Amino acid sequence: MNHLSVNLAVMCIWMSLQFVISFEEWWVSYDVVGSLLGSNVTLECHTRVNRYSNHWEYNRKVENKRQFQYWAFQQKIILPSMDTDKYYYNYTEYQDDPLEYKTTMRLQIKNLKPEDFGTYRCISQPGVQGQTTQEIQLFGK
């Protein structure tokens, strides 16, 4: 006589997922900056973002996992690669927390002229999350 014994063990597996939703945070050192004609002035914007949700995008091509940041003034876009006799753009990235990173964007405007005064915007486009803008008003005499 053959006996076939089958043990069916019911296994329950519970999985817990944690989603961290992190919104981009922007701030500027000064939102109104005054300077004299002929001088140089540096504008600053700061951001803190979730590093895993950001990337550079250029012509819809993903370059890396960082956000795309630039300056704009009077319908002109000022990119880091556009350093000229008029503008010097740089940014610094640093990380205090493993899940987010901070960026400081600086735009130096050289040899100020009356046409340089107005509203400058620092803009961040972290991919699918939209766009964030901070404005700095530059005035002088």
C-alpha positions as CSV (number, residue, x, y, z in Angstrom):
1,M,0.0,0.0,0.0
2,N,1.5,3.3,-1.0
3,H,0.7,6.5,0.8
4,L,1.1,9.8,-0.7
5,S,1.3,12.6,1.7
6,V,1.1,16.2,0.5
7,N,1.7,19.1,2.8
8,L,0.5,22.5,1.5
9,A,1.9,25.3,3.4
10,V,0.2,28.7,2.9
11,M,2.8,31.4,2.9
12,C,1.9,35.0,3.2
13,I,4.4,37.5,2.1
14,W,3.8,41.1,3.2
15,M,5.7,43.9,1.5
16,S,5.9,47.4,2.7
17,L,6.8,50.2,0.3
18,Q,7.7,53.6,1.3
19,F,7.5,56.5,-1.1
20,V,9.2,59.7,-0.4
21,I,7.8,62.6,-2.3
22,S,10.2,65.5,-2.3
23,F,9.4,68.8,-3.8
24,E,12.0,71.1,-5.1
25,E,12.9,74.0,-2.8
26,W,14.4,77.2,-4.1
27,W,15.6,80.4,-2.5
28,V,17.7,83.4,-3.6
29,S,20.3,85.2,-1.6
30,Y,18.6,88.5,-2.5
31,D,15.6,89.1,-4.6
32,V,16.5,92.7,-5.3
33,V,20.1,93.6,-6.1
34,G,21.5,97.1,-6.8
35,S,24.8,97.9,-8.5
36,L,26.6,100.7,-10.3
37,L,27.1,101.2,-14.0
38,G,30.4,99.8,-15.2
39,S,30.7,97.4,-12.3
40,N,30.3,93.6,-12.1
41,V,27.6,91.9,-10.1
42,T,26.9,88.3,-9.2
43,L,23.4,86.9,-8.8
44,E,22.8,83.7,-6.8
45,C,20.0,81.0,-6.7
46,H,20.0,78.0,-4.4
47,T,18.0,74.8,-4.8
48,R,17.5,71.5,-2.9
49,V,16.0,68.6,-4.7
50,N,15.5,64.8,-4.6
51,R,18.6,63.7,-6.6
52,Y,17.0,60.6,-8.0
53,S,14.1,62.4,-9.8
54,N,16.2,64.9,-11.7
55,H,18.1,64.8,-15.0
56,W,19.6,67.0,-17.6
57,E,17.6,67.2,-20.7
58,Y,18.8,68.6,-24.0
59,N,16.7,68.2,-27.2
60,R,14.8,65.4,-25.3
61,K,18.1,63.4,-24.8
62,V,18.8,62.5,-21.2
63,E,22.4,63.4,-20.4
64,N,22.6,62.4,-16.8
65,K,20.5,62.3,-13.6
66,R,20.7,65.9,-12.8
67,Q,18.3,68.7,-13.3
68,F,18.5,71.3,-16.1
69,Q,19.2,74.8,-14.7
70,Y,19.7,78.0,-16.5
71,W,19.2,81.8,-16.3
72,A,16.9,83.9,-18.4
73,F,16.8,87.7,-19.0
74,Q,14.6,89.5,-21.5
75,Q,13.6,86.5,-23.6
76,K,17.3,85.3,-23.6
77,I,18.4,82.0,-22.1
78,I,21.8,82.0,-20.5
79,L,23.4,78.5,-20.3
80,P,26.7,77.5,-18.6
81,S,28.3,76.9,-22.0
82,M,27.6,80.5,-23.0
83,D,30.3,82.2,-20.9
84,T,31.1,85.5,-22.7
85,D,32.6,88.9,-22.1
86,K,29.2,89.8,-20.7
87,Y,28.2,86.8,-18.6
88,Y,29.9,84.2,-16.5
89,Y,27.7,81.3,-15.2
90,N,28.7,78.6,-12.8
91,Y,27.1,76.3,-10.4
92,T,28.2,74.2,-7.4
93,E,26.6,70.9,-6.4
94,Y,26.9,69.4,-2.9
95,Q,25.1,66.7,-1.0
96,D,24.3,66.8,2.8
97,D,21.7,64.0,2.6
98,P,21.9,60.7,0.6
99,L,18.5,61.4,-1.0
100,E,18.9,65.0,-2.0
101,Y,21.4,67.4,-3.3
102,K,21.9,71.1,-3.3
103,T,22.9,73.4,-6.0
104,T,24.1,77.0,-6.0
105,M,23.8,78.8,-9.4
106,R,25.7,82.0,-9.9
107,L,25.5,84.4,-12.8
108,Q,28.1,87.2,-13.0
109,I,27.2,90.1,-15.2
110,K,30.2,92.1,-16.2
111,N,30.5,95.8,-17.0
112,L,26.9,96.8,-16.2
113,K,25.1,98.9,-18.7
114,P,21.5,100.4,-18.4
115,E,20.2,97.6,-20.7
116,D,21.4,95.0,-18.2
117,F,19.0,96.2,-15.5
118,G,15.7,94.3,-15.1
119,T,14.4,90.9,-13.9
120,Y,16.7,87.9,-14.1
121,R,15.1,84.4,-13.6
122,C,16.9,81.3,-12.5
123,I,15.0,78.3,-13.8
124,S,15.2,74.6,-13.0
125,Q,13.5,72.0,-15.1
126,P,13.8,68.6,-13.3
127,G,12.4,66.6,-16.1
128,V,8.8,65.5,-15.9
129,Q,8.2,67.5,-12.7
130,G,7.7,70.8,-14.5
131,Q,9.6,74.0,-14.0
132,T,10.5,76.1,-11.0
133,T,11.5,79.8,-11.3
134,Q,13.0,82.4,-9.0
135,E,13.3,86.0,-9.9
136,I,16.0,88.6,-9.0
137,Q,15.4,92.3,-9.8
138,L,18.7,94.0,-10.8
139,F,18.7,97.8,-10.7
140,G,21.3,100.5,-10.6
141,K,22.6,103.9,-11.7
